[in-house]
Amino acid sequence: MSGATTVATVLCAVRGAREAEVVTTLAAPGLQVTRRCADVVELLAAAAAGAGRVAVVSCDLPALDRQAVVDLHAHDVRIVALAPAGTWEEGRVRAYGVDAVFDLDSAPDALCDVVRAVLPPHGAAAGAPGVPRQVVGAGATDPGCEPRRGRTVAVWGPTGAPGRTTVATNLAAELAGQAPARRARPPRRERRSSDVDVPAAVPPAPDAEVLLVDADTYGGSVAQRLGLLDESPGLAAAARSAGQGALDGAGLVALAPTVLPRVRVLTGLTRAARWPELPGASLDAVWEVARSVADWTVVDCGFGIERDELLTYDTRAPQRNDATWSALAAADVVVVVGAGDPVGLQRLVRALDELAETGACVGAARVVVVNRVRASVVGPRPERAVRDAMARYASVDDLHVVPEDAAVDLGLREGRTLPESAPASPARRALARLAAHVREAASPGRGATHGLALEAAH
């Protein structure tokens, strides 16, 4: 076996008159062109059949986009794109996540070396299904300056409206360092045993640029929560641009209006039926570009994390929960939100188990929040009761509690966050402490290794 020669099989999908030249060039020792494909559909079919290990494609191949690259990587096929050096075509195919780009105007024999170079070492493990080996950011940065490497926070929770959007919007405001209004000292009164313990002061927060994203494909409501018009979903537009390899930092900023000082918002889908507009492969690129334009990206996720392919034989069908999976895989911190009532706590305990079993957020710090804690439904000393229950049934010792607070309803009515409408309220102080904990929990180095973490998560 040691003397046997390993032949790398190649799929060729090259348009135009130079196809014959490319096929002839690839007829070199150690390489074999096994299929000449006319389009992306035929190329994907050949890859699924295991007919090749490398695909050589034209940059102008119809229907070639980021999703096609993800599908080829899912079949353990590496991709070499043919594009003129220094052109927008080269930048576009690199944004798709191809493994290498080759300029045909250079020495033709060098193409064989590029094809051999992208092959994994002999005996290397195949890539995880459905995930590219590397996530290439679509936005180019100025080579003369150090690129920003922001961090991503995914706000997730079980079904039943536990307050994911309320936590996400106010957490974004707190991470941006929204200055509270003059703090009014509440009147002194006798403390009752049913009161919820809340922090007495708002921790100081550094200023930061924050991008708030509504990625809930079931019932996104960030725009309504902040009093914005949502006729044109910003996230869907960003995903379309990323899918075509055209999204950069300036384009993302243009799609995200400023709603608070240092806080921009990518609005979500206006109708739940539009969920196919948010494919996971495109959102992977959106999160990567977001790291370059914001210090913090806060993503309001939908509740569903089950994988639809468990129920169907068509594993390449669009997945409704891809948006949530993509956000969880990209997150440095995952904030899990549950409701502070018996039903909500039971759902939260089960959701934490489900999240751990799926491995959707490997490597991310987990922060558990129980929202709307109140004595009327939990009983005397509700905070202590909730903490004891979560420690006993979910082994959660570091729990963050947000009390029931009429100030939240006031902010909802006015379309404002708590730092704007009620800076001294108990809920605001609890969320400010949550933001301080998120800053501590986020690992500074995770953003730089986002691609590896994303691959491991799946």
Phi, psi and omega per residue, in radians:
M1 nan -0.484 -3.103
S2 -1.168 -0.465 -3.133
G3 -1.554 -0.103 -3.125
A4 -1.236 2.516 3.119
T5 -1.700 2.218 3.111
T6 -1.485 2.198 -3.134
V7 -1.788 2.207 3.103
A8 -1.558 2.112 -3.141
T9 -1.471 2.438 -3.021
V10 -2.212 2.355 2.994
L11 -1.762 2.296 -3.070
C12 -2.010 2.105 3.078
A13 -2.277 1.273 -3.059
V14 -1.985 2.303 3.140
R15 -1.642 2.723 2.996
G16 1.560 -3.009 -3.029
A17 -1.259 -0.291 -3.065
R18 -1.513 0.044 3.142
E19 -1.078 -0.768 -3.131
A20 -1.077 -0.676 3.122
E21 -1.121 -0.715 -3.141
V22 -1.148 -0.773 -3.141
V23 -1.086 -0.727 3.125
T24 -1.128 -0.712 3.130
T25 -1.101 -0.655 -3.098
L26 -1.361 -0.066 3.045
A27 -1.453 1.058 -3.073
A28 -2.002 2.860 3.126
P29 -0.988 2.295 3.120
G30 1.519 -0.066 3.135
L31 -2.188 2.593 3.116
Q32 -2.614 2.120 3.071
V33 -1.399 1.981 -3.068
T34 -1.707 -0.353 -3.141
R35 -2.672 2.364 3.030
R36 -1.867 1.942 -2.977
C37 -1.784 2.467 -3.097
A38 -1.512 -0.466 -3.077
D39 -2.683 -3.128 -3.097
V40 -1.166 -0.623 -3.132
V41 -1.069 -0.818 3.120
E42 -1.166 -0.634 3.114
L43 -1.113 -0.765 3.128
L44 -1.165 -0.641 3.105
A45 -1.128 -0.732 3.110
A46 -1.151 -0.678 3.104
A47 -1.132 -0.720 3.121
A48 -1.127 -0.527 3.123
A49 -1.420 -0.058 3.134
G50 1.317 0.491 -3.066
A51 -1.425 -0.175 -3.129
G52 -2.767 2.755 3.114
R53 -1.852 -0.328 3.117
V54 -2.336 2.424 3.055
A55 -1.992 2.196 3.057
V56 -1.816 2.061 -2.985
V57 -2.257 2.681 3.020
S58 -1.367 2.608 3.121
C59 -1.211 -0.388 -3.131
D60 -1.801 0.373 3.116
L61 -1.124 2.148 -3.115
P62 -0.997 2.433 3.105
A63 1.263 0.115 3.032
L64 -1.337 2.061 3.124
D65 -2.593 -3.003 -3.085
R66 -1.110 -0.651 -3.138
Q67 -1.146 -0.675 3.101
A68 -1.103 -0.683 3.106
V69 -1.128 -0.727 3.101
V70 -1.070 -0.747 -3.135
D71 -1.128 -0.684 3.096
L72 -1.149 -0.733 3.080
H73 -1.092 -0.566 3.123
A74 -1.096 -0.497 3.106
H75 -1.667 0.293 3.088
D76 1.066 0.710 3.101
V77 -1.953 2.176 3.067
R78 -1.468 2.722 -2.990
I79 -2.224 2.231 3.010
V80 -2.008 2.060 -3.140
A81 -1.727 2.475 3.114
L82 -1.736 2.040 -3.106
A83 -2.669 2.532 3.084
P84 -1.090 2.403 -3.100
A85 -1.184 2.459 3.063
G86 1.305 0.278 -3.119
T87 -1.921 2.970 3.101
W88 -1.175 -0.467 3.083
E89 -1.105 -0.703 3.102
E90 -1.095 -0.802 3.129
G91 -1.074 -0.634 -3.118
R92 -1.181 -0.833 -3.108
V93 -1.207 -0.541 3.046
R94 -1.124 -0.651 3.108
A95 -1.173 -0.444 3.065
Y96 -1.139 -0.429 -3.100
G97 1.741 0.408 3.107
V98 -1.162 2.797 -3.074
D99 -1.431 -0.468 3.128
A100 -2.781 2.705 3.067
V101 -2.177 2.355 -3.093
F102 -2.226 2.394 3.098
D103 -1.698 2.050 -3.093
L104 -1.165 -0.299 3.110
D105 -1.303 -0.204 3.046
S106 -1.436 -3.042 -3.090
A107 -1.047 2.129 -3.076
P108 -1.002 -0.645 -3.107
D109 -1.106 -0.383 3.138
A110 -1.168 -0.363 3.107
L111 -1.052 -0.682 3.120
C112 -1.095 -0.683 3.113
D113 -1.135 -0.675 3.119
V114 -1.138 -0.743 3.133
V115 -1.087 -0.750 3.123
R116 -1.159 -0.591 -3.067
A117 -1.198 -0.552 -3.096
V118 -1.414 -0.222 3.116
L119 -1.174 2.426 3.077
P120 -1.174 2.687 3.083
P121 -0.985 2.641 -3.132
H122 -1.034 2.197 3.124
G123 1.589 -0.034 3.131
A124 -1.215 2.616 -3.120
A125 -1.238 2.558 3.099
A126 -1.231 2.748 -3.137
G127 -1.227 2.800 3.112
A128 -1.215 2.426 -3.119
P129 -1.054 2.369 3.029
G130 1.419 0.068 -3.082
V131 -2.265 2.241 3.067
P132 -1.187 2.675 -3.125
R133 -1.219 -0.444 3.124
Q134 -2.461 2.537 3.069
V135 -1.831 1.961 -3.084
V136 -1.699 2.129 3.128
G137 -1.109 2.411 -3.100
A138 -1.417 -0.272 -3.072
G139 -1.719 2.187 3.082
A140 -1.465 2.486 3.132
T141 -1.984 2.864 3.137
D142 -1.164 2.093 -3.095
P143 -1.114 -0.283 -3.105
G144 -1.497 -0.071 -3.117
C145 -2.263 2.752 3.135
E146 -1.305 2.129 -3.108
P147 -1.205 2.548 3.086
R148 -1.276 2.417 3.092
R149 -2.130 1.416 -3.134
G150 -1.232 3.022 -3.140
R151 -2.027 2.700 -3.043
T152 -2.021 2.337 3.104
V153 -2.101 2.103 3.081
A154 -1.749 2.179 3.105
V155 -1.787 1.980 -3.029
W156 -2.328 2.795 3.078
G157 -3.029 2.944 -3.104
P158 -1.249 3.055 3.115
T159 -1.154 2.856 3.104
G160 1.862 0.262 3.106
A161 0.881 1.086 3.134
P162 -1.309 -0.160 -3.129
G163 1.961 0.516 -3.140
R164 -1.041 -0.814 -3.093
T165 -1.182 -0.687 3.096
T166 -1.065 -0.779 3.128
V167 -1.171 -0.739 -3.090
A168 -1.117 -0.810 -3.096
T169 -1.151 -0.762 -3.132
N170 -1.288 -0.563 3.065
L171 -1.132 -0.689 3.092
A172 -1.067 -0.744 3.128
A173 -1.122 -0.694 -3.133
E174 -1.210 -0.687 3.130
L175 -1.162 -0.479 3.095
A176 -1.330 -0.129 3.132
G177 1.332 0.692 3.125
Q178 -1.084 2.150 -3.104
A179 -1.292 2.213 3.119
P180 -1.234 2.706 3.010
A181 -1.208 3.023 -3.134
R182 -0.963 2.175 -3.056
R183 -1.285 2.210 3.088
A184 -1.672 2.294 -3.140
R185 -1.351 2.156 -3.128
P186 -1.185 2.643 3.119
P187 -1.090 2.539 3.140
R188 -1.286 2.438 3.095
R189 -2.641 2.899 -3.133
E190 -1.311 2.345 -3.102
R191 -1.385 2.357 3.126
R192 -1.797 2.737 -3.126
S193 -1.198 -0.271 -3.124
S194 -1.552 -0.093 -3.109
D195 -1.165 2.650 3.076
V196 -1.700 2.286 3.121
D197 -1.221 2.247 3.102
V198 -2.328 2.706 3.114
P199 -1.065 2.546 -3.105
A200 -1.447 -0.327 -3.080
A201 -2.468 2.725 3.101
V202 -1.549 2.131 -3.134
P203 -1.089 2.497 3.079
P204 -1.131 2.530 -3.068
A205 -2.284 2.374 3.071
P206 -1.303 2.656 3.095
D207 -1.227 2.481 3.131
A208 -2.687 2.678 3.044
E209 -1.505 2.263 -3.048
V210 -2.212 2.410 3.022
L211 -2.013 2.071 3.108
L212 -1.730 2.216 -3.029
V213 -2.156 2.308 3.063
D214 -1.718 1.766 -3.127
A215 -1.936 0.393 3.120
D216 -1.414 1.956 -3.104
T217 -1.529 0.014 3.118
Y218 -1.790 -0.695 -3.105
G219 -2.852 1.086 -3.140
G220 -1.079 2.378 -3.065
S221 -2.511 0.302 3.140
V222 -1.094 -0.727 -3.135
A223 -1.059 -0.820 3.118
Q224 -1.132 -0.650 -3.114
R225 -1.098 -0.546 -3.114
L226 -1.810 0.137 3.098
G227 1.237 0.622 -3.122
L228 -1.812 2.684 2.948
L229 -1.346 2.441 -3.048
D230 -2.233 0.628 3.135
E231 -1.141 -0.541 -3.084
S232 -2.149 1.771 -3.108
P233 -1.087 2.077 -3.125
G234 -1.164 -0.645 -3.105
L235 -1.183 -0.679 3.114
A236 -1.099 -0.716 3.109
A237 -1.137 -0.699 3.111
A238 -1.135 -0.685 3.134
A239 -1.153 -0.698 3.100
R240 -1.096 -0.775 3.138
S241 -1.120 -0.721 3.128
A242 -1.150 -0.649 3.130
G243 -1.097 -0.484 3.111
Q244 -1.670 0.101 3.111
G245 1.267 0.373 -3.064
A246 -1.900 0.029 -3.074
L247 -1.463 2.256 3.020
D248 -2.315 -3.132 -3.082
G249 -1.049 -0.763 -3.132
A250 -1.117 -0.681 3.122
G251 -1.154 -0.680 3.133
L252 -1.176 -0.721 3.115
V253 -1.092 -0.661 -3.137
A254 -1.137 -0.476 -3.133
L255 -1.514 -0.168 -3.033
A256 -2.038 1.712 3.136
P257 -1.197 2.692 3.100
T258 -1.494 2.178 3.138
V259 -1.907 -0.399 3.090
L260 -2.462 2.803 3.028
P261 -0.946 2.123 3.106
R262 1.230 0.248 3.107
V263 -2.181 2.084 3.036
R264 -1.914 2.734 -3.070
V265 -2.273 2.263 2.912
L266 -1.737 1.865 -3.073
T267 -1.222 2.765 -3.066
G268 -1.687 -2.935 -3.083
L269 -1.207 2.468 3.115
T270 -1.410 -0.431 3.109
R271 -2.365 2.436 -3.102
A272 -1.088 -0.476 -3.108
A273 -1.170 -0.185 -3.113
R274 -1.572 0.237 -3.065
W275 -1.012 -0.494 3.094
P276 -1.093 -0.216 3.125
E277 -1.323 -0.070 -3.130
L278 -2.087 1.195 3.100
P279 -1.243 2.528 -3.099
G280 -1.049 -0.671 -3.110
A281 -1.080 -0.672 3.125
S282 -1.272 -0.664 -3.132
L283 -1.184 -0.528 3.053
D284 -0.962 -0.720 3.120
A285 -1.252 -0.601 3.123
V286 -1.087 -0.786 -3.132
W287 -1.111 -0.640 -3.118
E288 -1.187 -0.732 3.091
V289 -1.168 -0.648 3.133
A290 -1.043 -0.582 3.107
R291 -1.098 -0.442 -3.100
S292 -1.510 -0.236 -3.090
V293 -2.007 -0.193 -3.096
A294 -2.451 2.531 3.059
D295 -1.232 -0.563 3.133
W296 -2.363 2.335 2.975
T297 -2.019 2.026 -3.121
V298 -1.833 2.087 -3.050
V299 -1.952 2.104 3.042
D300 -1.490 1.936 -3.006
C301 -1.727 2.732 2.973
G302 -1.311 2.892 -3.046
F303 -1.373 -0.439 -3.004
G304 -1.362 2.287 3.046
I305 -2.287 0.128 3.076
E306 -1.269 2.612 -3.115
R307 -1.650 2.106 -3.054
D308 -1.158 -0.426 -3.107
E309 -1.174 -0.238 3.040
L310 -1.164 -0.309 -3.078
L311 -1.896 0.033 -3.085
T312 -2.529 2.736 3.109
Y313 -1.511 -0.228 -3.122
D314 -1.565 1.559 -3.074
T315 -1.295 -0.173 3.106
R316 -1.691 0.088 3.108
A317 -1.208 2.639 3.091
P318 -1.025 2.504 -3.098
Q319 -1.977 2.169 -3.079
R320 -1.124 -0.555 -3.081
N321 -1.612 0.173 3.126
D322 -1.060 -0.604 -3.132
A323 -1.089 -0.763 3.126
T324 -1.185 -0.747 3.132
W325 -1.087 -0.719 3.138
S326 -1.097 -0.760 3.139
A327 -1.151 -0.736 3.141
L328 -1.143 -0.671 -3.141
A329 -1.195 -0.538 -3.114
A330 -1.500 -0.181 -2.947
A331 -1.308 2.450 2.921
D332 -1.448 -0.587 3.122
V333 -2.355 2.343 3.043
V334 -1.960 2.046 3.104
V335 -1.679 2.004 -3.110
V336 -1.745 2.111 -3.030
V337 -1.933 2.280 3.056
G338 -2.250 2.796 -3.135
A339 -1.507 2.549 -3.077
G340 -1.544 0.946 3.056
D341 -2.444 2.916 -3.069
P342 -0.965 -0.744 3.137
V343 -1.181 -0.779 -3.135
G344 -1.119 -0.661 3.124
L345 -1.181 -0.682 3.094
Q346 -1.103 -0.749 3.103
R347 -1.111 -0.667 -3.129
L348 -1.135 -0.749 3.128
V349 -1.060 -0.787 -3.141
R350 -1.192 -0.635 -3.141
A351 -1.143 -0.652 3.113
L352 -1.116 -0.694 3.082
D353 -1.128 -0.765 -3.128
E354 -1.117 -0.717 3.131
L355 -1.086 -0.718 3.131
A356 -1.175 -0.680 -3.109
E357 -1.199 -0.635 -3.111
T358 -1.282 -0.435 -3.078
G359 1.158 0.530 -3.061
A360 -1.243 -0.358 -3.061
C361 -2.361 0.892 3.127
V362 -1.083 2.273 3.098
G363 1.587 -0.175 -3.137
A364 -1.567 2.573 3.035
A365 -1.291 2.452 -3.123
R366 -1.902 2.271 3.100
V367 -2.182 2.189 -3.074
V368 -1.835 2.286 -3.112
V369 -2.202 2.321 2.989
V370 -1.922 2.129 -3.001
N371 -1.800 2.651 3.070
R372 1.023 0.876 3.100
V373 -1.384 2.242 -3.066
R374 -2.635 2.605 -3.088
A375 -1.249 -0.460 -3.058
S376 -1.116 -0.423 -3.116
V377 -2.013 -0.363 -3.123
V378 -1.762 -0.593 -3.113
G379 2.001 -3.080 -3.131
P380 -1.019 2.576 -3.088
R381 0.843 1.096 -3.025
P382 -1.096 -0.635 -3.130
E383 -1.102 -0.777 3.133
R384 -1.104 -0.719 -3.138
A385 -1.103 -0.721 -3.136
V386 -1.189 -0.749 3.124
R387 -1.089 -0.742 3.126
D388 -1.106 -0.723 -3.125
A389 -1.139 -0.762 -3.115
M390 -1.225 -0.584 3.081
A391 -1.196 -0.646 -3.075
R392 -1.336 -0.766 -3.003
Y393 -1.706 -0.331 -3.111
A394 -2.250 0.038 3.139
S395 0.971 0.674 3.096
V396 -1.786 1.892 -3.120
D397 -1.685 -0.566 -3.113
D398 -1.725 1.353 -3.043
L399 -1.732 2.442 3.059
H400 -1.846 2.241 -3.050
V401 -1.999 2.245 3.052
V402 -1.946 2.043 -3.070
P403 -1.301 2.768 2.966
E404 -1.066 2.305 -3.027
D405 -2.613 2.184 3.110
A406 -1.106 -0.367 3.126
A407 -1.101 -0.491 3.100
V408 -1.137 -0.750 3.092
D409 -1.108 -0.658 3.101
L410 -1.098 -0.780 3.102
G411 -1.107 -0.664 3.110
L412 -1.117 -0.727 -3.136
R413 -1.126 -0.639 -3.079
E414 -1.647 -0.073 -3.114
G415 1.171 0.649 -3.089
R416 -2.255 2.753 3.080
T417 -1.468 2.916 -3.114
L418 -1.121 -0.670 3.078
P419 -1.030 -0.444 3.106
E420 -1.477 -0.806 -2.965
S421 -1.607 -0.595 -3.076
A422 -2.594 1.273 -3.034
P423 -1.168 -0.363 -3.123
A424 -1.794 0.170 -3.083
S425 -1.277 2.701 3.122
P426 -1.028 -0.717 -3.129
A427 -1.135 -0.687 3.129
R428 -1.111 -0.732 -3.128
R429 -1.145 -0.653 3.099
A430 -1.146 -0.713 -3.139
L431 -1.243 -0.528 3.055
A432 -1.147 -0.697 3.069
R433 -1.167 -0.610 3.068
L434 -1.082 -0.768 3.126
A435 -1.086 -0.698 3.108
A436 -1.098 -0.665 3.121
H437 -1.203 -0.651 3.122
V438 -1.118 -0.691 3.101
R439 -1.060 -0.693 -3.140
E440 -1.259 -0.606 -3.048
A441 -1.336 -0.473 -3.084
A442 -1.221 2.249 3.114
S443 -1.420 2.191 -3.109
P444 -1.065 -0.483 -3.045
G445 -1.598 -0.085 -3.051
R446 -1.196 -0.610 -3.130
G447 -1.043 -0.620 -3.109
A448 -1.244 -0.372 -3.130
T449 -2.018 0.551 -3.072
H450 -1.043 -0.689 -3.105
G451 -1.094 -0.742 3.122
L452 -1.162 -0.678 3.137
A453 -1.162 -0.672 3.130
L454 -1.115 -0.718 3.127
E455 -1.133 -0.742 -3.135
A456 -1.151 -0.551 -3.077
A457 -1.142 -0.521 -3.106
H458 -1.628 nan nan
